[in-house]
Amino acid sequence: MRAMKKRERILDMIYVAHLYLQGLESTPRDYGTGDLLYSSDIHTIVAVSKSPGCNLTALATQLNISKAAVSKFVAKLGRRGYIVKSKRVDNDREVIFNLTKKGQTAASGHEEFEAKMFGPLFQVESALSEQEYQTIKKYLKKLITIVGK
């Protein structure tokens, strides 16, 4: 009887990918402004760049975090010159957010960073056959369901 070859566990591979991504997320970076920004900072800036004139609720929804957390990030980024708060023209009670020139520079720098860091990963994904893609997607969706996300 022939011995079965031991398979490498997919979960171990996911863990290696997780460590790589965690390292990217936890390291502050300069996105072209001369300041070091953490992932929470740059993701807030990018969210405002994608939805100029957004309010606190919309931004919290987009980032999938609490309004209190968004308020904290926006205040910090406002003090640092990335985001400006103003009142909506048609509703002077509603506060909206927009990027300053510095914020726009950071958003562009983040886009370049993502292209450099994730471009090769997207190339691997795009080279998958439809069957390979669907199999991986199905596995990951089941995994996400199990971990409660």
matplotlib code that plots the C-alpha trace (Angstrom):
import matplotlib.pyplot as plt

x = [0.0, 1.3, 1.6, -0.6, 1.3, 0.6, -1.1, 0.0, -2.9, -4.7, -5.3, -1.5, -1.1, -3.9, -2.0, 1.2, -0.8, -2.4, 1.0, 2.1, -1.0, -0.9, 2.7, 1.5, -1.4, 0.7, 3.6, 3.0, 4.0, 4.6, 2.2, 4.0, 3.3, 6.3, 4.1, 3.8, 0.3, -1.2, -3.7, -6.6, -5.5, -5.0, -8.1, -10.1, -8.4, -9.2, -12.8, -13.3, -11.5, -14.1, -17.0, -16.3, -18.8, -19.7, -21.0, -20.1, -22.7, -21.8, -18.1, -18.7, -20.7, -18.1, -15.3, -17.4, -16.5, -18.4, -19.2, -17.2, -14.1, -14.6, -15.0, -11.7, -9.9, -11.4, -10.5, -6.9, -6.6, -8.1, -5.5, -2.8, -4.1, -5.6, -9.3, -11.5, -14.9, -17.6, -21.4, -23.5, -24.8, -28.4, -28.3, -26.2, -26.6, -24.9, -21.1, -19.4, -15.8, -13.5, -9.8, -7.3, -4.5, -2.4, -5.2, -5.4, -1.7, -1.9, -4.8, -2.9, 0.2, -1.9, -3.2, 0.4, 1.4, -1.5, -0.7, 2.9, 2.1, -1.0, -0.5, 1.4, -1.4, -4.1, -2.1, -2.1, -5.8, -6.6, -4.6, -6.9, -9.3, -13.0, -13.2, -10.2, -11.6, -15.0, -13.5, -11.3, -14.2, -16.5, -13.9, -13.2, -16.9, -17.4, -14.4, -15.8, -19.2, -17.5, -15.5, -18.6, -17.8]
y = [0.0, 3.4, 6.2, 9.2, 12.4, 15.0, 18.1, 21.6, 23.2, 26.0, 27.7, 27.8, 29.6, 32.0, 32.7, 33.6, 36.0, 37.4, 38.1, 39.9, 42.1, 42.7, 44.0, 46.4, 47.6, 48.2, 50.1, 53.9, 55.3, 58.5, 58.8, 61.8, 64.5, 64.1, 62.7, 59.1, 57.9, 54.8, 52.6, 54.1, 57.6, 56.8, 54.7, 57.6, 59.9, 57.5, 57.2, 60.9, 61.1, 58.5, 60.4, 64.1, 66.1, 63.0, 63.3, 61.4, 58.7, 58.0, 57.9, 55.5, 53.2, 53.3, 52.5, 50.0, 51.6, 53.6, 57.3, 58.0, 56.4, 58.4, 61.6, 60.9, 60.2, 63.2, 65.5, 64.3, 64.5, 68.0, 69.1, 67.7, 69.4, 66.5, 67.0, 70.1, 70.2, 72.5, 72.9, 71.7, 74.6, 73.4, 72.3, 74.4, 71.8, 69.0, 68.8, 67.4, 66.4, 67.1, 66.7, 69.5, 69.6, 67.6, 65.1, 64.7, 64.1, 61.4, 59.7, 59.7, 58.4, 55.6, 54.6, 54.3, 52.3, 49.9, 49.4, 48.6, 46.3, 44.6, 44.7, 41.3, 39.8, 41.0, 39.6, 36.1, 36.4, 37.5, 34.5, 32.0, 30.0, 30.7, 27.3, 28.0, 31.4, 30.0, 27.2, 29.6, 32.1, 29.3, 28.2, 31.7, 32.5, 29.4, 30.3, 33.9, 32.4, 30.2, 33.0, 35.1, 38.0]
z = [0.0, -1.0, 1.6, 1.0, 0.3, 3.1, 1.6, 2.6, 4.6, 2.9, 6.2, 6.8, 3.4, 4.4, 7.6, 5.7, 3.5, 6.7, 8.2, 5.0, 4.9, 8.7, 8.2, 5.5, 7.6, 10.8, 9.2, 8.9, 5.4, 3.7, 0.7, -0.7, 1.9, 4.1, 7.0, 8.2, 8.0, 9.6, 7.7, 9.6, 8.5, 4.8, 4.6, 5.9, 3.4, 0.5, 1.6, 1.5, -1.9, -3.2, -1.7, -1.6, 0.5, 2.5, 6.1, 9.2, 8.8, 5.2, 6.0, 9.0, 6.7, 4.0, 6.4, 8.4, 11.7, 14.3, 13.9, 17.1, 15.5, 12.2, 14.2, 15.9, 12.6, 10.8, 13.7, 13.7, 9.9, 10.0, 12.5, 10.2, 7.1, 5.1, 5.6, 5.8, 7.5, 6.2, 6.3, 3.4, 1.4, 1.4, 5.1, 7.4, 10.2, 8.3, 8.4, 5.3, 4.6, 1.7, 1.1, 1.1, -1.6, 0.9, 1.3, -2.5, -2.6, 0.0, -1.8, -5.0, -3.2, -1.7, -5.1, -6.4, -3.3, -3.9, -7.5, -6.6, -3.7, -4.9, -8.7, -8.7, -6.5, -8.9, -11.8, -10.1, -9.5, -13.1, -14.4, -12.6, -14.7, -14.0, -12.3, -10.1, -9.2, -8.2, -6.1, -4.2, -3.8, -2.5, 0.0, 1.3, 1.6, 3.7, 5.8, 6.4, 7.3, 9.9, 11.5, 11.8, 9.5]

ax = plt.figure().add_subplot(projection="3d")
ax.plot(x, y, z, "-o")
ax.set_aspect("equal")
plt.show()
